[in-house]
Amino acid sequence: MASKVFVGKKVVVSGASKGIGFAIAKSLALEGAEVFLLASNYKRLQRAAESIQSDIEQKVRFFAIDLRTFDSCDVAYKEVLKSLGEVDFLINSAGATKSGRFLEQPDDQMIDGFALKFYSAVRLSRLFWPSLKLKAGVVINIVGGFARTPDPNFMVGGAVNAALANFSKALAGQGLRDNINVNWIHPGITATDRTNEIFDAQAKLYGKPREVLIKEKVAEEKIRRLGQPKDVAELVSFLCRPEARHIHGVGIPVDGGGSKGYY
């Protein structure tokens, strides 16, 4: 049984309807936190909230909204404060970027990649900052290994991730001034719906079945297995604990050793 270390803590998780964001929200809720889920798809978000609610006593709240614009982030922020009051933890996990050959990718895919994953994290961090400052809170951004390992067939994701990692490091400097802990996580290849979409796109590029590409990628990376959303969720849970308070301003890979470089 999960410990109840986060009883009384209030948490906002974006991108919480599935995958890593959902796993994070569920993990923190099981440990006693009151979670507020944000994502764009109402039905999927409702199912996610109901799934978490079935295992806990405290109320799970959610609000469906597309976080690509400042106005939508502002609406989400106001909905959260109306429901929760102050916030202790902000977990930015929204955003999915498209893979593809650089010369063939339309410009709007790069723009859209930044609109959701990068700008929503920037805007939500700014909006919730005063509340987080009052609570000596925590910000954790879910970024991605392509921030460190550029790929010509995943330039959108790599560029967005690199920008978000840079922003996170700068935000950590502000966090030292305001007593807010800021870290970010670089998941490697993780078994989510989004991963399947990426491999499906690559299957079209290379003319191979998705399952074959996954096996090849695991062998190429020399890792034991694909990551699971819970792998990231467990790290988020630890980084939110008081015992992890001296871990600040760092990007931590959760990739089974997939990153071979020092940086």
C-alpha positions as CSV (number, residue, x, y, z in Angstrom):
1,M,0.0,0.0,0.0
2,A,1.3,3.4,-0.9
3,S,2.3,5.7,2.0
4,K,0.2,8.8,2.5
5,V,3.1,11.3,2.6
6,F,1.2,13.9,0.4
7,V,-2.0,14.2,2.5
8,G,-3.0,17.8,2.4
9,K,-0.9,18.6,-0.7
10,K,-2.7,19.9,-3.8
11,V,-1.3,19.1,-7.2
12,V,-1.9,20.1,-10.8
13,V,-0.9,17.7,-13.6
14,S,-1.3,18.7,-17.2
15,G,-1.5,16.1,-19.9
16,A,-3.1,13.9,-17.3
17,S,-5.6,11.9,-19.3
18,K,-3.2,9.2,-20.4
19,G,0.4,8.0,-20.4
20,I,3.0,9.5,-18.2
21,G,0.8,12.4,-17.0
22,F,-1.9,9.9,-15.9
23,A,0.6,7.7,-14.1
24,I,2.0,10.7,-12.3
25,A,-1.5,11.9,-11.2
26,K,-2.4,8.5,-10.0
27,S,0.8,7.9,-8.1
28,L,0.5,11.2,-6.2
29,A,-3.2,10.6,-5.5
30,L,-2.5,7.2,-4.1
31,E,0.0,8.9,-1.7
32,G,-2.7,11.2,-0.4
33,A,-2.5,14.3,-2.6
34,E,-5.6,16.1,-4.0
35,V,-5.0,16.1,-7.7
36,F,-6.4,18.3,-10.4
37,L,-6.1,16.8,-13.9
38,L,-5.8,19.0,-17.1
39,A,-6.0,17.7,-20.7
40,S,-7.9,18.6,-23.8
41,N,-10.1,15.5,-24.4
42,Y,-13.1,15.6,-22.0
43,K,-14.1,11.9,-22.3
44,R,-10.6,10.6,-21.9
45,L,-10.0,12.9,-19.0
46,Q,-13.2,11.9,-17.3
47,R,-12.3,8.2,-17.6
48,A,-8.9,9.0,-16.1
49,A,-10.4,10.8,-13.2
50,E,-12.9,8.1,-12.5
51,S,-10.1,5.5,-12.7
52,I,-8.1,7.3,-10.0
53,Q,-11.1,8.1,-7.9
54,S,-12.0,4.4,-7.7
55,D,-8.8,3.8,-5.6
56,I,-8.8,6.8,-3.3
57,E,-11.0,8.7,-0.8
58,Q,-10.1,12.3,-1.6
59,K,-11.9,14.0,-4.5
60,V,-10.3,14.0,-8.0
61,R,-11.0,17.1,-10.0
62,F,-10.5,17.7,-13.6
63,F,-11.0,20.3,-16.3
64,A,-10.8,19.7,-20.1
65,I,-9.1,22.5,-22.1
66,D,-6.6,22.9,-24.9
67,L,-3.6,24.6,-23.3
68,R,-2.1,25.9,-26.6
69,T,-2.9,29.5,-25.9
70,F,-2.4,31.9,-23.0
71,D,-6.1,32.5,-22.6
72,S,-6.7,28.8,-22.2
73,C,-3.9,28.5,-19.6
74,D,-5.4,31.4,-17.7
75,V,-8.8,29.8,-17.7
76,A,-7.3,26.5,-16.4
77,Y,-5.4,28.4,-13.7
78,K,-8.6,30.1,-12.5
79,E,-10.5,26.8,-12.5
80,V,-7.8,25.2,-10.4
81,L,-7.7,28.0,-7.8
82,K,-11.5,28.1,-7.6
83,S,-11.5,24.3,-6.8
84,L,-8.3,23.9,-4.8
85,G,-7.2,27.3,-3.6
86,E,-3.4,27.3,-3.3
87,V,-1.3,24.7,-5.1
88,D,1.7,22.8,-3.8
89,F,3.0,21.0,-6.9
90,L,2.8,21.8,-10.6
91,I,3.6,18.9,-13.0
92,N,3.8,20.0,-16.6
93,S,3.4,16.9,-18.7
94,A,1.2,18.1,-21.6
95,G,2.4,18.0,-25.2
96,A,3.1,15.6,-28.0
97,T,5.3,16.5,-31.0
98,K,5.3,14.9,-34.4
99,S,8.1,13.0,-36.0
100,G,8.9,13.1,-39.7
101,R,11.5,13.9,-42.3
102,F,12.6,17.5,-41.9
103,L,12.3,18.6,-45.5
104,E,8.8,17.1,-45.7
105,Q,7.3,18.4,-42.4
106,P,4.9,21.4,-42.7
107,D,5.8,24.5,-40.7
108,D,2.7,24.2,-38.6
109,Q,4.0,21.0,-36.9
110,M,6.9,22.9,-35.4
111,I,4.7,25.8,-34.3
112,D,2.2,23.4,-32.8
113,G,4.9,21.5,-31.0
114,F,6.0,24.6,-29.2
115,A,2.4,25.9,-28.6
116,L,1.4,23.0,-26.4
117,K,4.5,21.4,-24.8
118,F,6.7,24.5,-24.4
119,Y,4.4,27.4,-24.0
120,S,1.8,25.7,-21.7
121,A,4.7,24.9,-19.3
122,V,5.9,28.4,-19.4
123,R,2.5,30.0,-18.9
124,L,1.3,27.6,-16.2
125,S,4.5,28.0,-14.3
126,R,4.2,31.8,-14.4
127,L,0.5,31.7,-13.5
128,F,0.9,29.3,-10.5
129,W,4.2,30.8,-9.3
130,P,2.7,33.1,-6.6
131,S,0.7,30.2,-5.2
132,L,3.8,27.9,-5.3
133,K,5.9,30.6,-3.6
134,L,3.4,30.8,-0.7
135,K,3.5,27.0,-0.3
136,A,7.3,26.5,-0.9
137,G,6.2,24.3,-3.7
138,V,7.5,22.1,-6.5
139,V,7.6,22.4,-10.3
140,I,8.5,19.3,-12.3
141,N,8.6,19.5,-16.1
142,I,8.4,16.3,-18.2
143,V,10.7,17.0,-21.1
144,G,12.3,14.1,-23.0
145,G,15.6,12.5,-24.0
146,F,15.6,14.1,-27.5
147,A,16.6,17.3,-25.8
148,R,20.1,15.8,-25.5
149,T,20.1,13.4,-28.5
150,P,19.0,15.2,-31.7
151,D,17.5,13.1,-34.4
152,P,16.9,14.2,-38.0
153,N,13.6,12.4,-38.0
154,F,12.4,14.0,-34.8
155,M,13.5,17.6,-35.1
156,V,10.3,19.1,-33.8
157,G,10.4,17.1,-30.5
158,G,14.2,17.6,-30.1
159,A,13.9,21.4,-30.5
160,V,10.9,21.7,-28.2
161,N,12.5,19.5,-25.5
162,A,15.8,21.4,-25.7
163,A,14.0,24.7,-25.2
164,L,11.9,23.4,-22.3
165,A,15.0,22.0,-20.6
166,N,16.8,25.3,-21.0
167,F,13.7,27.1,-19.6
168,S,13.5,24.7,-16.7
169,K,17.1,25.4,-15.7
170,A,16.5,29.1,-15.8
171,L,13.3,28.6,-13.8
172,A,15.3,26.7,-11.2
173,G,17.3,29.9,-10.7
174,Q,14.1,31.8,-10.0
175,G,13.1,29.0,-7.8
176,L,16.1,29.5,-5.6
177,R,15.0,33.1,-5.1
178,D,11.5,32.1,-4.2
179,N,12.0,28.8,-2.4
180,I,10.3,26.7,-5.1
181,N,12.0,23.5,-6.1
182,V,12.3,23.0,-9.9
183,N,13.5,19.9,-11.7
184,W,12.8,18.2,-15.0
185,I,12.8,14.6,-16.3
186,H,13.9,13.2,-19.6
187,P,11.9,10.0,-20.2
188,G,13.4,7.7,-22.7
189,I,11.4,5.4,-24.9
190,T,8.3,4.7,-22.8
191,A,5.4,2.5,-23.6
192,T,2.5,5.0,-24.2
193,D,0.0,5.7,-26.9
194,R,2.3,8.5,-28.0
195,T,5.2,6.1,-28.4
196,N,3.0,3.9,-30.6
197,E,2.1,6.9,-32.8
198,I,5.8,7.7,-33.2
199,F,6.7,4.1,-34.2
200,D,3.7,4.0,-36.5
201,A,5.0,7.1,-38.3
202,Q,8.5,5.6,-38.5
203,A,7.0,2.4,-39.8
204,K,5.7,4.3,-42.8
205,L,9.0,6.0,-43.2
206,Y,11.0,2.8,-43.2
207,G,8.5,0.3,-44.4
208,K,8.7,-2.0,-41.4
209,P,6.1,-3.2,-38.9
210,R,5.9,-1.2,-35.6
211,E,6.7,-4.3,-33.5
212,V,9.9,-4.9,-35.5
213,L,11.0,-1.3,-35.1
214,I,10.4,-1.4,-31.3
215,K,12.6,-4.5,-31.0
216,E,15.3,-3.0,-33.1
217,K,15.2,0.2,-31.0
218,V,15.5,-1.7,-27.8
219,A,18.5,-3.6,-29.2
220,E,20.0,-0.5,-30.7
221,E,19.8,1.4,-27.4
222,K,21.1,-1.7,-25.5
223,I,18.4,-1.3,-22.9
224,R,16.6,-4.1,-21.0
225,R,13.0,-3.0,-22.0
226,L,10.9,-0.1,-22.9
227,G,10.2,2.3,-20.1
228,Q,6.8,2.3,-18.4
229,P,4.9,5.5,-17.3
230,K,5.2,4.3,-13.7
231,D,9.0,4.6,-13.9
232,V,8.6,8.4,-14.4
233,A,5.8,8.6,-11.9
234,E,7.9,7.1,-9.1
235,L,10.7,9.6,-9.7
236,V,8.2,12.5,-9.7
237,S,6.8,11.2,-6.4
238,F,10.3,11.1,-4.9
239,L,11.2,14.6,-6.1
240,C,8.1,16.0,-4.5
241,R,9.1,14.7,-1.1
242,P,10.8,16.8,1.6
243,E,13.8,14.3,1.5
244,A,14.5,15.4,-2.1
245,R,14.5,19.1,-1.4
246,H,18.3,19.5,-2.0
247,I,17.8,18.0,-5.5
248,H,17.2,21.2,-7.5
249,G,17.8,22.5,-11.0
250,V,18.6,19.1,-12.6
251,G,17.3,17.1,-15.5
252,I,17.2,13.4,-14.7
253,P,16.9,10.8,-17.5
254,V,14.6,7.8,-16.9
255,D,15.6,5.8,-19.9
256,G,17.1,2.5,-18.7
257,G,20.6,3.7,-19.7
258,G,19.6,4.7,-23.2
259,S,21.6,7.9,-23.0
260,K,25.2,7.0,-23.5
261,G,26.8,10.4,-23.3
262,Y,27.9,12.1,-20.2
263,Y,25.7,15.2,-20.7
